[in-house]
């Protein structure tokens, strides 16, 4: 029987791979996990945010590695996992955070935009999870944390591939959780609500949608990125070892209405 104490949230000695971990919410995930003792390996399509993220992680006393890699490239997943193992020797936590969104009206949506979003948000996540699972099964432990969305549950009438991909992320989270549970691997997700970021500034300031969204949130406030850090640490740590197949909404109660 495992004893619960302060060390249950410790990530000392763990290695976390975070896609898109140098910008936006991904940078907050890198900061949170390093604060609790994890070394970080960031994969991103560009080097934007690398210096700032390195500084934040190293200030927390942890090591960090980077790989510039498009996760939709052929064999990207195997290349990424090999790079993590070469630098750190093991992989304990995978955070599938990278994602894109393209908006358009229903009859104007382009086939290539559909494919682009599905390739990043769903296929990239699947192949990387598959490659990581091979390592984690050999270790007989691991955590996979997928980033979902409010659109894992709701319609998005101008973001069709995004809504489809995030619904699928919820399904994959459950399927992988079921399949990998015998190998002591937990697979969960976080579904962020409406969070104040640079990417959502226009939506916050929209004279119609801004007040609509705020009025729909029981707490009455948009979330802030730091409010996702605690749930991330929980799902990455031993404190959640008996939690699997869960997509945790962090939304101020938005889905209640």
Phi and psi in degrees as a GROMACS rama.xvg file:
@    title "Ramachandran Plot"
@    xaxis  label "Phi"
@    yaxis  label "Psi"
@TYPE xy
-81.2904  134.64  UNK-2
-87.9636  131.851  UNK-3
-87.6519  126.531  UNK-4
-152.583  -169.478  UNK-5
-61.4069  -27.7793  UNK-6
-71.4554  -11.0215  UNK-7
-63.0235  -24.0102  UNK-8
-98.0861  -1.19891  UNK-9
-71.9411  141.042  UNK-10
-116.481  20.5704  UNK-11
-57.0238  130.684  UNK-12
83.5223  -2.16443  UNK-13
-91.4491  154.622  UNK-14
-120.742  127.364  UNK-15
-115.604  126.29  UNK-16
-98.0774  124.437  UNK-17
-127.741  116.94  UNK-18
-79.5849  138.297  UNK-19
62.3043  33.0756  UNK-20
-87.8067  10.8857  UNK-21
-113.6  -1.23635  UNK-22
-141.971  159.843  UNK-23
56.0374  -141.902  UNK-24
-64.9332  -29.2087  UNK-25
-59.0153  -36.6565  UNK-26
-65.5552  -35.7836  UNK-27
-66.3537  -35.2859  UNK-28
-66.5735  -41.7449  UNK-29
-60.8887  -43.238  UNK-30
-65.8446  -43.2391  UNK-31
-63.7988  -47.4221  UNK-32
-68.9093  -35.508  UNK-33
-70.3715  -32.0069  UNK-34
-60.7242  -31.4128  UNK-35
-98.3443  11.3216  UNK-36
112.675  0.0335887  UNK-37
-85.4761  142.726  UNK-38
-80.6233  149.613  UNK-39
-120.398  138.614  UNK-40
-124.929  117.639  UNK-41
-103.64  131.989  UNK-42
-115.134  128.839  UNK-43
-150.98  157.58  UNK-44
-73.742  -21.5878  UNK-45
-134.323  177.282  UNK-46
-97.176  11.9206  UNK-47
-61.9144  128.4  UNK-48
87.4004  -2.42131  UNK-49
-63.7934  -46.3156  UNK-50
-62.9422  -44.184  UNK-51
-65.4995  -41.7447  UNK-52
-67.4393  -40.1177  UNK-53
-57.8299  -44.4228  UNK-54
-61.7856  -44.0301  UNK-55
-64.4096  -43.2647  UNK-56
-69.2761  -43.9006  UNK-57
-68.1951  -30.1061  UNK-58
-63.9  -26.6712  UNK-59
-85.4588  3.79811  UNK-60
83.4807  17.0731  UNK-61
-115.697  161.683  UNK-62
-88.3992  155.243  UNK-63
-143.171  143.52  UNK-64
-127.333  157.632  UNK-65
-132.829  149.862  UNK-66
-142.234  123.097  UNK-67
-85.837  112.911  UNK-68
-156.585  129.811  UNK-69
-77.7942  117.745  UNK-70
-70.9613  -9.15348  UNK-71
-90.8271  -4.59683  UNK-72
-66.4264  148.951  UNK-73
-58.5846  136.869  UNK-74
65.2835  13.7763  UNK-75
-60.307  -41.586  UNK-76
-61.6299  -47.608  UNK-77
-64.4443  -37.714  UNK-78
-64.1081  -42.1041  UNK-79
-64.7945  -48.3547  UNK-80
-62.7903  -40.4468  UNK-81
-61.6038  -38.7729  UNK-82
-66.4615  -40.2882  UNK-83
-62.8024  -47.0963  UNK-84
-66.6943  -33.8014  UNK-85
-65.0455  -39.3359  UNK-86
-81.7622  -41.2125  UNK-87
-114.825  -17.9049  UNK-88
88.2393  -16.2711  UNK-89
-157.822  168.463  UNK-90
-140.11  122.268  UNK-91
-111.263  -28.8706  UNK-92
-136.704  129.073  UNK-93
-117.145  124.685  UNK-94
-113.062  108.965  UNK-95
-86.6058  88.1105  UNK-96
-104.699  -29.2213  UNK-97
-57.6996  137.05  UNK-98
-167.595  157.175  UNK-99
-134.229  162.142  UNK-100
-140.015  134.334  UNK-101
-127.822  132.348  UNK-102
-110.497  142.417  UNK-103
-169.464  163.905  UNK-104
-72.4076  157.31  UNK-105
-58.0653  -45.9872  UNK-106
-81.2435  -10.74  UNK-107
-101.561  -0.405938  UNK-108
-68.4921  133.928  UNK-109
-91.988  142.293  UNK-110
-58.5374  -40.1714  UNK-111
-67.2058  -29.732  UNK-112
-72.4894  -37.8329  UNK-113
-56.8531  -49.972  UNK-114
-64.5974  -38.7918  UNK-115
-62.2497  -45.8227  UNK-116
-67.9594  -43.7211  UNK-117
-62.7836  -39.3066  UNK-118
-62.6262  -41.8186  UNK-119
-78.0097  -53.8673  UNK-120
-74.7875  -29.6009  UNK-121
-115.478  -56.8102  UNK-122
-65.3462  -42.8724  UNK-123
-60.4233  -41.861  UNK-124
-64.0062  -44.0922  UNK-125
-61.9505  -51.4945  UNK-126
-65.5229  -36.407  UNK-127
-71.1847  -38.8735  UNK-128
-62.0524  -40.7573  UNK-129
-62.7227  -44.8402  UNK-130
-68.2963  -39.9171  UNK-131
-66.82  -37.312  UNK-132
-61.6096  -34.5888  UNK-133
-61.2273  -38.4817  UNK-134
-71.2607  -45.041  UNK-135
-67.5583  -34.3738  UNK-136
-64.8527  -40.3175  UNK-137
-62.9528  -37.8193  UNK-138
-75.7394  -23.8599  UNK-139
63.8847  36.1843  UNK-140
-168.026  158.141  UNK-141
160.628  163.339  UNK-142
-131.998  128.961  UNK-143
-117.321  125.246  UNK-144
-123.645  114.36  UNK-145
-99.3045  139.852  UNK-146
-94.6542  111.095  UNK-147
-91.6102  -141.994  UNK-148
-171.678  167.346  UNK-149
-58.1125  -27.793  UNK-150
-79.3461  4.97446  UNK-151
-74.9723  -15.378  UNK-152
-123.965  -24.8453  UNK-153
-118.245  165.107  UNK-154
-76.7684  155.951  UNK-155
-137.083  92.6876  UNK-156
-72.6015  -2.95165  UNK-157
-126.868  6.90519  UNK-158
-133.306  57.3123  UNK-159
-57.3953  -51.8533  UNK-160
-66.243  -33.1944  UNK-161
-63.3916  -48.2525  UNK-162
-61.9894  -42.8582  UNK-163
-63.1779  -43.923  UNK-164
-65.5621  -40.2213  UNK-165
-74.9592  -30.5845  UNK-166
-62.3696  -42.3924  UNK-167
-66.7373  -34.6376  UNK-168
-60.9373  -39.2233  UNK-169
-62.0586  -44.7224  UNK-170
-64.4875  -42.9327  UNK-171
-64.331  -38.0565  UNK-172
-58.0721  -45.7936  UNK-173
-68.1511  -42.2727  UNK-174
-65.5241  -44.6524  UNK-175
-66.8445  -37.1622  UNK-176
-60.018  -43.9885  UNK-177
-65.6149  -44.1132  UNK-178
-70.0208  -34.4167  UNK-179
-99.291  -6.02458  UNK-180
-57.0022  -39.0385  UNK-181
-63.3381  -18.0586  UNK-182
-99.5508  17.0329  UNK-183
63.6935  35.5416  UNK-184
-115.011  127.618  UNK-185
-102.904  135.124  UNK-186
-123.529  114.688  UNK-187
-136.152  -179.032  UNK-188
-148.35  164.818  UNK-189
-121.368  131.789  UNK-190
-111.362  93.6722  UNK-191
-64.2925  142.504  UNK-192
-82.8353  -147.101  UNK-193
-85.17  107.696  UNK-194
-111.019  139.411  UNK-195
-74.2435  105.852  UNK-196
-138.614  172.453  UNK-197
-59.9366  -35.4649  UNK-198
-69.175  -24.0196  UNK-199
-104.771  7.45159  UNK-200
-57.9616  -44.7799  UNK-201
-62.4445  -38.8064  UNK-202
-69.2432  -39.5459  UNK-203
-60.4001  -38.2488  UNK-204
-88.8124  -4.1764  UNK-205
-63.6576  125.356  UNK-206
-65.1726  -19.8771  UNK-207
-101.571  -58.6605  UNK-208
-69.571  -34.9987  UNK-209
-54.0913  -57.9845  UNK-210
-64.214  -32.799  UNK-211
-61.5475  -47.2548  UNK-212
-64.6387  -46.8426  UNK-213
-61.5463  -38.343  UNK-214
-70.7409  -20.075  UNK-215
-83.7499  -16.8083  UNK-216
-88.4667  117.456  UNK-217
-54.3079  -35.8839  UNK-218
-72.7926  -17.1142  UNK-219
82.6134  3.52535  UNK-220
-133.68  144.833  UNK-221
-66.1274  152.409  UNK-222
-80.3768  167.61  UNK-223
-118.25  151.378  UNK-224
-55.0198  -35.0329  UNK-225
-65.3655  -19.1701  UNK-226
-75.2689  -7.12106  UNK-227
-93.6125  -10.2571  UNK-228
-71.7776  -41.2016  UNK-229
-62.1986  -51.1376  UNK-230
-57.1115  -36.7817  UNK-231
-64.0018  -46.7089  UNK-232
-61.3849  -42.6819  UNK-233
-58.2271  -49.4535  UNK-234
-70.4925  -21.9232  UNK-235
-87.1345  -13.4579  UNK-236
-104.757  171.726  UNK-237
-65.1582  -17.655  UNK-238
-61.5212  -20.9592  UNK-239
-109.809  23.189  UNK-240
-62.9933  -20.3407  UNK-241
-107.101  20.3959  UNK-242
-116.043  120.327  UNK-243
-153.039  148.644  UNK-244
78.3787  18.143  UNK-245
-105.211  133.647  UNK-246
-105.736  107.928  UNK-247
-89.8245  110.842  UNK-248
-71.8366  130.729  UNK-249
-119.644  85.2436  UNK-250
-140.742  10.9701  UNK-251
63.2647  16.5541  UNK-252
91.8036  11.4875  UNK-253
-54.073  -40.6626  UNK-254
-74.6457  -6.76768  UNK-255
-71.7303  -20.0484  UNK-256
